[in-house]
């Protein structure tokens, strides 16, 4: 499964302001020393807007400027780390997370996000230590994010029993959290608990738009349960909505193998 779909990415910023020509003029003009922190914060917000529009080169320029203006701006480092993850420059992303932790070593959001990155890199034990620092923090306002992150990481590690425990903790706090629901569905498929998988993927589709990954999980569940009508329904939808996805390729391969066996 695609780890980037499952991995939780949190960016802690004061707000997401829309980019404008006026904003650009304010940020780019020469500012006095007391204004540098404000200009740095605005550049981070501008970068977020550019990332949302997939203008990643300009976003990186804004973040570099933000760091130059205020080398203690934690949001600039964590947003740059997010950008580097987005372009799959994972070692660079790690450097920026470590810079952020040098400034704010007790921030649970940073520990949670850094743990997600380490899990993405396959460094599971280190990842789980970082994520634990987040969910064990009594002042962390959204521990369900860290529980879900830990559960997803344990799922990737192949420890399905512990993964399920952490994901259930996340869902006790936030029953409709899509990231935890789809991971629970995947555990159901991987452990051949197909009724469980069906139940969780249905809950997922009640709160989130179907993806190639979610439809593939539903297809596997319905097929294993012998629900041919549902299996064919979701198979057609996967091929129609996500024809170029890896999951569509896996579905076509499965269909070819079945014809060969017949």
C-alpha positions, 0 to 999 in steps of 0.5 A: 500500500502507498505509505504516503496515503496513510502517513499522517502529515501535520503542519502547525501554523497560525493560519493559512492566508491567501496569497496576493500581490499586496502580500508579496510586496510586503514580504519582499520589501526591506523590513526593519529588524522588529518586523522580520518575525512577522515577515517570516510568518507571512512567507510561511503562509504564502508557501502553504498557498503555493504548495496547495497549488502545486507551485513547489519551486516558489514555495521553497523560495518563500520558505528559504526566505522565511528561515533567513528572516527568522532562523527560529521560526519552527513553522518554516522548518516543519513546512519545509520538511513537509515540502521535502516529503512531498517531493520524496527528498526524505533525508532532506526532510529529516534535516528540517525536522531535526532543526525544528526539534533543536528549537522546540524539542518538546513540541508533540506535533513535531515528534509525531510528524518526524515519527511519520517520516521515519516510518516512511523511511522504514526506520520503524523502531525510531519512528515509534519512539518519536510518536510515543513522545507525542501521545504520552504528552499530557498537553497534546490536544490531539493524541488520536493523531499520534495513536493513528500514526503509531498504528499505521507505522505498526501496520507497515512493520507487520505487527498487526496485533499492536497496530490494531490496539493503537488504531482502536485508541485513535477511534475511541477519541475520534470515531470518524478519523479516516486515516485510522478507519482505512488502516483498520480495514487493511488490517482486516484484509491482511489478517483475513478478517473480511467482515471486519475489513468490510465494516471499516471500509464502509465507515471510511467511505461514509466520511471520505471520498473513495480512493484507489486504495480504499476501493481495492480494499473493498474489492478484496473484502467483497470478493473474499466474502463471496459478494459478487455483485458488490465485488463487480460494482467496486471493481468497475468503479476502480477501473473507471475512476482510477484507471492508471493506479497501481490498484487498477493494475492489481485488479486486472492482474487478478482477473487475468489469473482467474481466467487462466485458472478457469 
